[in-house]
Amino acid sequence: MTTIKLHQLQALVASAEAGSIRGAARSLGLSQAAVTRALRELEASERLPLLVRAPEGIGFTEYGKTLLTHAKLVLKQLEHARSDLERMRGRVEGRLSVGVTPWLTMTFLAETVLQFRERMPDVRLELYEALMAVAQPLLRDGSMDFALGHVQPGNGVQEFAFEALLRYDTSVMVRSGHPRERAKSVHDLLDCDWVLNSSADGQAALVDYLFTRHGAHIDERRIVRAQSVAMLQTMLEQAGMCTWCPTILAAVPPFGERMRVLSLKETFEPSELGIVTRRSSTLSDAARCFIDCLLQVIRRHARSARKDDLALFRTLALLI
């Protein structure tokens, strides 16, 4: 059985991130010869070709891509371990990478980040807009510590762990002034174009949920999959498409000011937002602190009598 060494994994990951041996050497503070030697030793010990070398840079074989995924996870877990040890010594440092679903970004994120920065000022925070089709590969390779989002059927349900935090309503929406803004059924919208967020393996389940189970059959060529809330909003406003999304967006300016929630006879069960992680991973102290800050912010707004907060919590319910 061969032994893979830490410096070899570091060289592999750095080469992937930099796209070249020279860039990897620069980021690691080593010579090109040292990085090249580490990679050749790794290939020799595994008796497999891992890299594809070309004048314009390096690529990876299928073996290399598989090992790279695991290498990123190993280095990320070591980083968490070091952070926890530093915390035990009285120093709180490290990095935290969080994916946040767009409607949470528009409502509670800013206050959460400010509170987190007060409690853990030395932690370097990285935030992603976490539509789950985008977040999943980052969770999978360890680039993202956890996501705050919703796992749709078919979207790697067995691969990821999910802990529910909130329940929220969902609705079909169109832009203000849309010709079908008085539609009463999804059957009235089958000749419209739709923009939806889903991964490729989750689209069939989503189409079934929105249409098929209600006896409606849509030509799937009418559906555009958008992996950005900005793209989704543009398609709604400028291309006149329909969408299905969290109802809370209708209460959040400026998005909600230009959207109309349709009163359809079909009903859609509330969805759940929660903490999404790889099943094999453990949350760091920084991650647990961030989640605690988020829950404190949400509970504070839930107790508020302000008009804006009351509008938000007509479509939300805390589960913990």
Summary of the structure (lengths in Angstrom):
residues: 320
radius of gyration: 23.0
end to end distance: 46.6
largest distance: 68.2
contacts: 977
relative contact order: 0.13
helix: 48%
strand: 21%
